[in-house]
Amino acid sequence: MLGGKVLLPKKPYNPIIGEVFHCSWDIPITQPCNSQSETATSSNSQSETSSSPNNQSEDKAGYHRVVFTAEQVSHHPPVSAFYAECKEKNVCMNAHIWTKSKFMGMSIGVVNVGEGVVYDVTHGEEYSFTLPSAYARSILTVPWVELGGKINITCAKTGWQAGITFHTKPFYGGKLHHISGEVKHQPTNRVICKIQGEWNGSIEFTYCNGYRGNDTKVIDTAKLSKIRKKVRPINMQGDFESRKLWQNVTAALKSNDIERATEHKRFLEERQRTEERQREEHRIAWRTKLFRRKGEGWVNNNLLEASQ
């Protein structure tokens, strides 16, 4: 888990099988993408989340709703499935991920195994994407985190592909959080855009080969509007919703009581092991709530594209 803007590791919440999380964002339709929203006027407002009894906007007019849901669908391996949709834009995203860790001296590498798909329902297009790896550096001194590796975004229908490399920082010199890549049309091998910058800062898109007049666009991700997510209050959540499930651990961590946090964490994990043994003894298969198995991945039961 990363802590705010400083990218420092924190004590992890290991997902429990069957754990779910729901939230939403109300995005102002007329809000400029490069301006700060009123909810992002301080570092606290950027990281804190708001609560709404119904997880609904007070006034839906003038807003687009983005809904997110996630479920821990497997324990061995520990697979998380997640889904987001914006009905007003006719777009949704479905993905699954599990991790493999390895120690590398003063660093820990985490390989993100899995993939996601963005569905553009209006145009009938599906964009599949892979995920970068993460690295925790200087774990015995002042830890910091970076991303590394190459990801691919592809659309079989249109033939467009984007390859983006997350460059790890060299031991001497070099830039931190640097990325580079290009967008091309696979059937013709025509490159139409080159990308470079920092994934958590300024990213430059340079169009080429006559596309968009060979223009250059710059997006500063640090200046993008930040919208606070809406989450139902704990007293309205189910027992396996994340904030209710981990509320005792969270309370202990906020009071800096690591020992008590570890005790509550151990209780949840031991309960999970006991329930797993009981299912094995009675040969009862685990049943997921929100996602179903499809091939090597997991798909939400209510894909937006499937309902159109």
N, C-alpha and C positions, 0 to 999 in steps of 0.2 A: 504494500500500500504506500502511495506517495503522499507526502505531506505538503500541500499547498504549492507555492511558487518555488520553494527551496529544493524540492525533489529529494527529500530525505526519507529513508525507509521508516515505517512505524510498525508496531506490533501487529501481526496479521490476524485477520478473522478468517480462519479456515472454513470454507463453505461446508454446510451440512447437507446431506442428500435430502432433497425435498424442499430445501430453503428457496423462497421466492422473494422477489423485490419488484415493486411497482412504483412508478412515478410518472410525471408528465411536465411538459413545459407549454406555456401559452406564449406564442411568438407574435409580437405586434406585426401586422402585415406591412405597415408603412415604415417600419424602423429601418434606418440605413444600416447596412452590414458592417460599416467601418466606424460606427460611433459607439460610445459607451452608454449602456442603458442605465436607468436610474437605480436599478438593483445592483449595480456593480460599482458603486461610488467608493467602496472601501474594500480592503482585503478580506474583512469578515463577511461582507455581503456577497463576495465572490464565492466563498467556500461553504457558507451556511445554506441550508435549504429551508424553504417555507412549508407550512403545513396547511392543508385545506380539508375540511371535513369530508367533502365529496370528491376531492381531487379534481374539482371543476373550476373553471375560471368564473369570476363574479360576473363578467360581461363578455360573452363569447364574441360579440360583434367587434370586428377589427383585429381578431386574433386567429392564428392557426394553431391547432392543438397537436403536439407531438407526444405520443404515448410510448412508454418504455416498460418492458417486463422482462424478467430474467428468472431462470430456475436452475438449480443444481440437479442435473438429470442423472448423474452417475457418480459413484464414489470410487470405484476401481475400473478405469482411471477416473480422476476427478474432473468431470466434464461440466462446464457451464454453458447453457444455451440462453440466448437473449434475442429480443425482437423489439423493433421500434416501427412506428408508422405515423404518417401524417395523411389523414383521409382527404383533407382539403387539397393537398398537392398530389394525391394518388400515388404516393411513394411509400415503400416500406423496406425494412432491412431485417434479415434473419441470419444468425450466425451461431457458431458453437466453437468452444475453445477449451483446451486443456494444456497443461504445461509440463515440461521436462526440465529439471534443474541440473546444473553441473557446477562443481567448484573449480575455480581457476586461480589458485594462489590467493591473492588479495581481492578477488572478484568472485561473484556468483552470476552465472549465466542462466537465463530462463528462456527456453525455446517455446514459443506459442504455437501449438499444434492445432490446426483447424482452419476454417475458412468461413467467409460470410458472403451473402448475396444481397445486392440492392436491387429492388424491383421497381422499374419505372412502368407502372401499370398502364398509363395513358398510351405509351408508345410500344408496349409489349416487349420491353428490353430488360435483360437481366445482366447485372454487372457483378461478377464474382471477384472476390479479393482475398488475399492472404494477409498475414499479420507479421510485424517485425518481432525480433527477439528483444529482451530487456536484459540489462546488465547492471548489477549493483557493484560499484567500484569502491575501493578503499574501505572495506568492511570492518577493518580493525582500527581505523582512525576516524575520519569524518566522512561517512558514507554519502555517495551521490549516485544518481541513476541516469542511464542513457539508453537509447534504443539503437539497434543495429540489425543489419541484414537487408535483403531485397524483398520487396513485396510486388505482386503483380495484380493489376486490375484488368479484367477482360470482359468483353461482350461478344458472345458467339454470333449473335444476330447481325450486328453492324461491322464486326471485324476490328473494332477499335481496341487497343491495348495500351496500358500505361505501366511502365516499370519504374519503380522508385526505390533508390538505395538510401538507407539510413546509415550514415558513416559513423563508426565509432571513433572517438578522439585518439589520435596517435599518442604514444608515450611522451614524445617531445613535440611541442607546437601543435599546429592544427586547430580546426574549429570544433566547438562543442555543438552537438545536436544538428550537424550539417546533413542536408539531404540533396540528392540530385536525381534527375530522371528525365524521361521523355515519353511523349504520347505519339503513337504511330498507328497507321492503318495496316494491319497484318497482311491482307491479301496483296496490297501493292507495295508494302514495306516503306510507305511514305511517312516520314516524321513531320508532324505538324506543330509540335510544341516541345520546348526544352524547359526543364524545371531545376531551380537551384535556390538554396537559402537555408533557413533553420526551421525545423518543423514547429517549434514553439515561438517563432519570431517572424521575421519578414521572409516571404517566399516570392520569387520572381518567376513569372511565366512568359517565356519568349516564343512567340509564334513564328513559324517559318514556312518556306515553300508556298508562299502566297496565301496562307490561311490567315484570315482576319487581318489582312493587310500587313502581315509581319509585325504586328503590334506587340508591345510589352505591357504586361499587367503585373502589379505588385499587390500582394495581400499581406498585411501585418496581422498575424494571428493574435498577437498580444493586445491589439486594439479592437478585436472583434467584440461585438456586444455579448454580454454575459447575462443569461436569463436564469433566474433561480428556479430550480425544480420544485414541484409540488408533490408532497408525500402525505398520505393520510396520517392523522395522529395515532400514536401507538395503541391507544385504547380502542381504536376502530380497526386494528390490523388483526390478521389471523395469527395463530401461534407460530407458524413457520415463516412469517414475513420477517425479513432480515432485522429491522430495527427492534421489533418485539422479541425476536429470538435471542438477540445479542445485547439486550438492553442492560443487563447486569454487568457484562463485560465492559460495555461503553461507559457506564457510570463509574466503574472502578478505575478505568483508564483516565477519565476526566479528573478524578480526585488523586491521580498519580499513585494509586494503590495497585502496583503490579502483581503483588502476591494474590490479592483478592481477584483480580482480573484473570490470573492464571487458573485459579480454583474454579471459577465459573466456566471458563473455556474448557477445562478438563472435564467438568460435569457434562457439558453438551456433547463432547466428543466420545466420552465413555457411553453415554446413552445411545449414541448413534451405533457404536460397536455392538452393544447389547441387542438392539433392535435388528441389526444385520444378522447376528448369530441366530436369533429366533426365526427370522425369515428363512435362513438356510436350513435350519432344523425341520421346518414345516414345508420346505420347498415352495415358498411363496415368492413370486417374482415381484420386484419393485415396480410400482405403477407411477408414471410421471403425471403431472397435473396439466401442464400447459403446452408441452411439446411431445412429438412422437418421433420415433426412430425412422430415418429414411436413408438407406444405404449406409454410408460411413458417418453420416451426420444426423442432426436433429432439426426438425421443422416445427414451427409454431402451428397449433391446431387451427388458427384462424388467420391465415395469411390474407392480407388485403387483396392481393392479386387473384386469389382463388375465389373471392366473393364477388368479383366484378362481372 
